[in-house]
Amino acid sequence: MGSLGYSISMIASLSPTLMESRLISSMGCVSMTVAPSFSSVSVVSSSLGTTRRDRTLKLRSSMSPGMVTTLDSDVGVGSSATTKKVLVPIGYGTEEIEAVVLVDVLRRAGADVTVASVEQKLEVEGSSGTRLLADVLISKCADQVYDLVALPGGMPGAVRLRDCEILEKIMKRQAEDKRLYGAISMAPAITLLPWGLLTRKRTTGHPAFFGKLPTFWAVKTNIQISGELTTSRGPGTSFQFALSLAEQLFGETTAKSIEEFLLLRDGYQNPKNKEFNSIDWSLDHTPRVLIPVANGSEAVELVSIADVLRRAKVDVTVSSVERSLRITAFQGTKIITDKLIGEAAESSYDLIILPGGHTGSERLQKSKILKKLLREQHESGRIYGATNSSSTVLHKHGLLKEKRTTVYPSESDEPMNQQMIEGAEVVIDGNVITSLGLATVTKFSLAIVSKLFGHARARSVSEGLVHEYPRQ
């Protein structure tokens, strides 16, 4: 995980055959094997009070002697020695949270994921306005064999997938050969149903399209596995969907390891949001939000924040601190930003939010223009915040003095302050908001919506996401 920055030294425990150069890369990766086991999907909670080192050691101790997993100094998650090929098709109007979470989680698990555009160009604009750059056009995938083909939803994205003849042939061949396939949100009803791929299959999907599913076979669950088919409900269940697919490909141990590192927890009954020194964030105009990003930023975080805030009718600008509008996020997701940071700096913003990612955070910290923007934000009393490792950017710029935060310092860094709130996923202190990030980023984004517009707006957005939200 780019934002957690795990460091594990396991060379001494490896046999000579595993000491090959292909297993020890310049990125600090070390490998071990994972025996796949197929079991039902489960959600494992990890203690919020443990440090990153504790979580790493817990993961290490849980690995059986015969396991082979790649532990990356950035990711801290494993990949199977047996490569699995996965296809994630996208089209105009694809739901970007669903697409990016699928790609991110499956790559963390070790899958060789290809993002393919069903349009006539690689650049695809998602349903909430984020522009993704596919790896290839779908025509390049026609003769390939995949262990899994997984369809994100979104409108009109699900329709664009449905109308792609090449993708239809790929999916029908996948089902005929009894290889894994899946769909989330609108895709089961809008894409798979017309292709005849839901016949005698228990299926779930987005509540708004649930009535289109075959009545006898439709089920109201977050995840439904029916033979080779896996379906899920929407953006709010994307992590569960992707983890279920990872488990089916690589086994329960790998899926649980990723689940821990993604910080997935059952916080719905006991939300772990904390607020101190409460002030009013409401505005008399449409809020303007800047999300600065860099190569190595966490794609899940930047896409989720932009998506949720845009659903709430916030004016969001995603800005690159690199020399190009295109950035390559952590896990290789390619995103086309709205503006370069120099152009973005010509305007003022009600909020500036930094997504995490260890490498991305380091690059954000080096941006002199962003540093100036953040200082002006602080001096004017406007709102700013960060998820995951990007809190260190705020700290090093002197913007977290006497502010309570959520982020644990890395083992090598001095503590950011003495007021970190253990057990909290989102912390608001006056005009500063921080979050653990990754799987908690939706709660972070909804907390911003609630502060800007009130609880009712946040709840409305959460329902569209199919994300469980506290009633009070």
C-alpha positions in Angstrom: 0.0 0.0 0.0 1.7 3.2 -1.2 0.4 5.2 1.7 1.4 2.8 4.5 5.0 2.4 3.5 5.6 -1.0 5.0 9.1 -2.3 5.2 9.8 -6.0 5.7 13.1 -7.8 5.7 12.5 -11.5 4.9 15.5 -12.3 2.7 17.1 -14.5 5.4 14.0 -16.8 5.5 13.9 -17.4 1.8 15.4 -20.6 0.2 18.2 -20.2 -2.3 15.9 -20.8 -5.2 13.8 -17.8 -4.1 16.8 -15.6 -3.9 16.7 -15.0 -7.6 17.0 -11.5 -9.0 13.5 -11.7 -10.3 12.2 -11.8 -6.7 14.2 -8.9 -5.4 13.5 -5.8 -7.4 14.8 -2.3 -7.1 11.5 -1.4 -5.5 12.3 -3.5 -2.4 9.9 -6.4 -3.2 10.5 -9.7 -1.6 8.6 -12.9 -2.6 7.1 -15.9 -0.8 4.4 -18.5 -2.2 0.7 -18.5 -1.5 -1.3 -21.7 -1.7 -4.7 -20.7 -3.1 -7.8 -21.8 -1.2 -11.3 -21.1 -2.4 -13.8 -20.3 0.3 -16.7 -18.0 0.9 -16.2 -14.3 1.1 -15.5 -13.0 4.6 -14.7 -9.6 6.1 -12.0 -9.5 8.7 -11.6 -6.6 11.0 -8.2 -5.4 12.2 -7.6 -3.3 15.2 -7.5 0.4 14.6 -5.1 0.7 17.5 -2.3 -1.3 15.9 0.6 0.3 14.2 1.6 -0.4 10.7 4.5 -2.5 12.0 2.1 -4.5 14.1 -0.1 -5.2 11.1 2.9 -6.2 9.0 4.1 -8.6 11.6 0.6 -10.0 12.0 0.4 -10.6 8.2 3.9 -12.2 8.3 3.0 -14.5 11.2 -0.2 -15.7 9.5 1.6 -17.0 6.4 2.0 -20.7 6.2 5.5 -22.1 5.4 4.5 -23.0 1.8 3.2 -19.6 0.9 4.5 -17.4 -1.9 3.5 -13.8 -1.6 5.2 -10.7 -2.9 5.6 -8.1 -0.1 6.2 -4.7 -1.6 7.7 -1.9 0.5 4.9 0.3 -0.7 2.0 -2.2 -0.9 2.7 -4.7 1.9 0.4 -7.2 0.1 1.0 -10.4 -1.7 0.9 -11.6 -5.2 0.6 -15.2 -6.3 3.5 -16.9 -8.1 0.9 -18.1 -10.7 -0.1 -15.0 -12.7 -3.8 -14.6 -13.3 -5.0 -12.6 -16.3 -7.9 -10.2 -15.7 -9.8 -7.9 -18.1 -11.6 -4.8 -16.9 -13.4 -3.1 -19.8 -14.4 0.6 -19.5 -16.5 2.9 -21.6 -17.9 6.4 -21.7 -19.8 6.8 -18.4 -18.2 3.9 -16.5 -18.5 4.4 -12.8 -14.9 5.3 -11.9 -14.9 4.1 -8.3 -15.9 0.6 -9.4 -13.4 0.5 -12.2 -10.4 1.8 -10.2 -11.1 -0.3 -7.1 -11.3 -3.4 -9.2 -8.0 -2.6 -10.9 -6.3 -1.6 -7.6 -7.4 -4.6 -5.5 -6.7 -7.2 -8.2 -3.3 -5.8 -8.9 -2.5 -5.8 -5.2 -3.4 -9.5 -5.2 -0.9 -10.1 -8.0 -3.2 -10.3 -11.1 -2.1 -9.1 -14.5 -4.9 -6.6 -15.1 -5.6 -5.1 -18.5 -7.9 -2.1 -18.6 -9.5 -2.0 -22.1 -11.5 0.8 -23.7 -14.6 -0.2 -25.7 -14.5 3.3 -27.3 -12.4 4.2 -30.3 -9.8 5.9 -28.1 -7.9 5.0 -24.9 -9.1 8.1 -22.9 -12.5 7.4 -21.3 -14.5 9.9 -19.2 -16.2 8.3 -16.2 -19.7 8.9 -15.0 -18.6 11.5 -12.5 -16.1 13.3 -14.8 -12.8 11.6 -14.0 -10.8 10.8 -17.2 -9.2 7.4 -17.2 -6.6 6.2 -19.7 -7.0 2.5 -20.7 -4.1 0.2 -21.4 -5.4 -1.0 -24.8 -8.5 -0.9 -27.0 -10.9 -3.8 -26.6 -9.9 -5.1 -30.1 -6.5 -6.1 -28.7 -8.2 -8.4 -26.3 -10.5 -10.4 -28.7 -8.2 -13.5 -28.9 -6.9 -13.4 -25.4 -7.8 -15.9 -22.7 -8.6 -14.4 -19.2 -9.0 -16.0 -15.8 -11.5 -13.3 -15.0 -13.5 -10.6 -16.9 -15.0 -8.1 -14.5 -17.4 -5.3 -15.6 -17.8 -2.0 -13.7 -21.2 -0.3 -13.8 -22.2 3.3 -14.2 -24.4 5.0 -16.8 -24.2 5.2 -19.7 -21.1 3.0 -19.1 -23.0 -0.2 -18.8 -24.8 0.5 -22.0 -21.5 1.3 -23.8 -20.2 -2.1 -22.6 -23.4 -3.9 -23.7 -23.2 -2.4 -27.2 -19.6 -3.6 -27.8 -19.8 -6.7 -29.9 -16.2 -7.7 -29.2 -16.8 -7.6 -25.5 -20.0 -9.6 -25.8 -18.1 -12.3 -27.6 -15.4 -12.3 -25.0 -17.9 -12.6 -22.1 -20.0 -15.3 -23.8 -16.8 -17.3 -24.4 -15.8 -16.7 -20.8 -19.1 -18.2 -19.6 -19.1 -21.1 -22.0 -15.6 -22.1 -20.9 -16.7 -21.8 -17.2 -14.1 -19.2 -16.4 -14.8 -16.4 -13.8 -16.8 -13.4 -14.8 -18.4 -10.6 -12.8 -20.4 -7.4 -12.9 -21.3 -4.7 -10.4 -24.0 -2.0 -10.1 -26.0 -1.5 -13.4 -23.9 -3.9 -15.4 -25.7 -7.2 -14.3 -29.1 -5.8 -15.5 -28.0 -3.6 -18.4 -25.1 -5.6 -19.8 -25.2 -9.2 -18.8 -28.9 -9.8 -18.9 -29.3 -8.9 -22.7 -26.4 -11.2 -23.4 -28.2 -14.1 -21.8 -25.5 -14.5 -19.1 -27.8 -14.4 -16.1 -29.8 -17.5 -17.0 -30.4 -19.6 -13.8 -27.9 -17.4 -11.9 -28.6 -15.9 -8.5 -27.8 -12.2 -9.1 -27.7 -8.9 -7.3 -27.2 -5.3 -8.6 -27.8 -1.6 -8.0 -31.2 -1.0 -6.2 -32.3 1.5 -9.0 -32.0 -1.4 -11.6 -32.9 -4.3 -9.3 -36.4 -4.5 -10.8 -34.9 -5.3 -14.2 -33.3 -8.5 -12.9 -35.1 -11.9 -13.3 -37.5 -11.8 -10.3 -37.0 -15.4 -9.2 -33.2 -15.2 -9.3 -32.7 -11.7 -7.9 -31.3 -11.4 -4.4 -30.7 -8.3 -2.2 -27.1 -9.0 -1.0 -24.0 -7.0 -1.4 -22.1 -9.9 -3.0 -23.6 -12.8 -4.8 -21.6 -15.7 -6.2 -23.4 -18.1 -8.5 -21.0 -20.6 -10.1 -18.5 -18.6 -12.2 -20.6 -15.4 -11.9 -20.1 -12.8 -9.1 -22.3 -9.8 -8.9 -22.5 -6.8 -6.5 -24.6 -3.7 -5.8 -22.6 -0.5 -6.4 -19.7 1.8 -5.7 -20.1 1.3 -1.9 -19.6 -2.4 -2.3 -16.7 -2.2 -4.7 -14.1 -3.3 -2.2 -16.2 -6.3 -1.2 -16.7 -7.2 -4.9 -13.0 -6.9 -5.7 -11.9 -8.9 -2.6 -14.4 -11.6 -3.5 -12.9 -11.9 -6.9 -9.4 -11.8 -5.5 -10.3 -14.7 -3.1 -11.7 -16.8 -6.0 -8.5 -16.2 -8.0 -5.8 -16.4 -5.3 -7.3 -17.8 -2.2 -8.6 -16.6 1.2 -5.2 -15.8 2.7 -4.3 -13.3 0.0 -7.8 -11.7 0.1 -7.6 -11.3 3.9 -4.2 -9.8 3.8 -5.3 -7.2 1.3 -8.5 -6.6 3.3 -6.3 -5.7 6.4 -4.1 -3.3 4.4 -7.1 -1.6 2.8 -8.3 -0.8 6.4 -11.7 -2.4 5.8 -13.8 -2.5 9.0 -17.4 -2.9 10.1 -17.8 0.7 11.2 -21.4 1.1 10.2 -22.9 0.4 13.6 -20.2 2.3 15.4 -18.9 5.1 13.1 -15.4 6.0 13.9 -15.6 9.7 13.0 -14.4 12.3 15.6 -14.8 16.1 15.5 -13.1 18.7 17.7 -13.5 22.5 17.8 -16.5 22.3 15.5 -17.0 25.3 13.2 -19.6 25.9 10.4 -18.4 24.9 6.9 -21.5 25.9 5.1 -21.1 28.4 2.2 -23.4 30.8 0.3 -22.0 29.5 -3.0 -21.1 26.2 -4.8 -18.1 24.9 -2.9 -14.9 24.8 -4.9 -12.5 22.0 -4.1 -8.9 21.4 -5.4 -7.5 17.9 -5.4 -3.7 18.0 -6.2 -2.3 14.7 -7.4 1.1 13.3 -8.6 2.6 10.2 -10.0 2.2 7.6 -7.2 -0.9 9.1 -5.7 -3.5 6.6 -4.5 -6.0 6.3 -7.4 -8.8 4.9 -5.2 -8.5 7.9 -2.9 -8.4 10.6 -5.5 -11.1 9.1 -7.7 -13.4 8.4 -4.7 -13.1 11.9 -3.3 -13.8 13.5 -6.7 -16.7 11.2 -7.4 -18.5 11.6 -4.1 -18.0 15.4 -4.0 -19.3 15.7 -7.6 -22.3 13.7 -6.7 -23.0 16.3 -4.0 -22.8 19.1 -6.6 -19.4 20.4 -5.6 -17.1 22.0 -8.1 -14.1 19.8 -8.1 -10.7 20.4 -9.9 -8.2 17.6 -10.0 -4.7 19.2 -10.6 -1.4 17.6 -11.5 1.8 18.8 -9.8 3.7 17.0 -12.6 4.7 18.6 -16.0 1.9 16.7 -17.7 -1.9 16.5 -17.2 -1.5 12.7 -17.2 -0.4 11.0 -14.0 0.3 7.4 -13.3 -1.2 6.6 -9.9 -0.1 3.9 -7.6 -0.9 0.4 -9.0 -0.5 1.8 -12.5 -3.9 3.4 -13.0 -3.5 6.2 -15.5 -5.6 9.4 -15.0 -5.9 12.6 -17.1 -6.2 15.5 -14.7 -8.2 18.8 -15.3 -5.4 21.3 -14.9 -1.7 21.7 -14.1 -1.0 23.1 -10.7 0.2 26.4 -12.1 -3.1 27.0 -13.8 -5.1 25.8 -10.8 -3.2 28.3 -8.6 -4.8 31.2 -10.4 -8.0 30.5 -8.5 -8.9 30.2 -4.9 -10.6 27.2 -3.3 -12.9 26.6 -0.3 -11.2 23.2 0.3 -7.8 21.7 -0.7 -7.7 17.9 -0.2 -4.5 15.8 -0.6 -5.0 12.1 -1.5 -2.4 9.7 -0.1 0.1 7.3 -1.6 3.7 7.3 -0.3 5.4 8.2 -3.5 2.6 10.7 -4.5 2.8 12.4 -1.1 6.6 12.9 -1.5 6.0 14.5 -4.9 3.2 16.7 -3.6 5.5 17.9 -0.8 8.1 19.0 -3.3 5.7 21.3 -5.2 6.4 24.9 -4.4 3.2 26.1 -6.0 1.1 23.7 -3.9 3.0 24.7 -0.7 2.1 28.3 -1.4 -1.5 27.4 -2.0 -1.7 25.4 1.2 -0.1 28.3 3.3 -2.6 30.7 1.8 -5.4 28.3 2.6 -4.2 28.1 6.2 -3.7 31.9 6.7 -7.1 32.7 5.3 -8.8 30.2 7.6 -10.2 28.1 4.7 -10.5 24.3 4.9 -7.8 21.8 4.0 -7.1 18.2 4.6 -5.4 15.0 3.7 -5.9 11.2 3.5 -3.4 8.6 4.6 0.3 9.5 4.2 -0.4 12.9 2.7 -1.0 14.2 6.3 2.8 14.3 6.4 2.8 16.9 3.7 0.6 19.2 5.9 2.8 18.4 8.9 6.1 19.3 7.1 4.6 22.5 5.9 3.6 23.4 9.5 -0.1 23.2 8.9 -1.0 20.7 11.6 0.2 22.5 14.7 -2.2 21.7 17.7 -4.5 19.8 15.3 -5.8 16.4 16.0 -5.3 13.9 13.1 -5.8 10.2 12.3 -2.6 9.2 10.6 0.0 7.0 12.2 3.6 8.1 11.6 5.9 5.8 9.7 8.5 3.9 11.7 11.3 6.1 10.4 9.5 9.5 10.9 9.2 11.5 14.1 5.7 11.9 15.3 3.7 14.5 13.5 2.1 15.7 16.7 1.0 14.4 20.1 -2.7 14.6 19.2 -3.3 11.6 16.9 -6.6 10.0 17.6 -6.3 6.2 17.7 -9.4 4.3 16.7 -10.7 7.1 14.4 -11.0 6.7 10.7 -11.9 10.4 10.1 -11.0 13.3 12.3 -12.2 16.9 11.9 -10.5 19.6 13.9 -11.9 23.0 13.1 -11.1 23.6 9.5 -8.8 20.6 9.1 -9.9 17.1 8.1 -7.8 13.9 7.9 -8.5 10.3 7.2 -6.8 6.9 7.2 -7.6 6.6 3.5 -8.2 3.7 1.1 -11.3 1.9 2.2 -12.2 4.7 4.7 -12.1 7.4 2.0 -15.8 7.2 1.2 -16.6 8.0 4.9 -14.0 10.9 4.6 -15.7 12.3 1.5 -19.2 11.9 3.0 -18.0 13.7 6.1 -17.0 16.7 3.9 -20.4 16.6 2.2 -22.1 16.6 5.6 -20.1 19.5 6.9 -20.8 21.5 3.7 -24.5 20.7 3.1 -25.8 18.8 6.1 -26.6 15.2 7.1 -29.5 14.8 4.6 -27.4 15.6 1.6 -24.6 13.2 2.7 -27.2 10.4 3.3 -28.7 11.0 -0.1 -25.3 10.7 -1.8 -24.5 7.6 0.2 -27.7 5.9 -1.0 -26.7 6.4 -4.6 -23.4 4.9 -3.8 -25.1 1.9 -2.0 -22.9 2.8 1.0 -24.3 2.3 4.5 -24.5 5.6 6.3 -25.4 6.3 10.0 -28.9 7.7 10.6 -27.6 10.3 13.0 
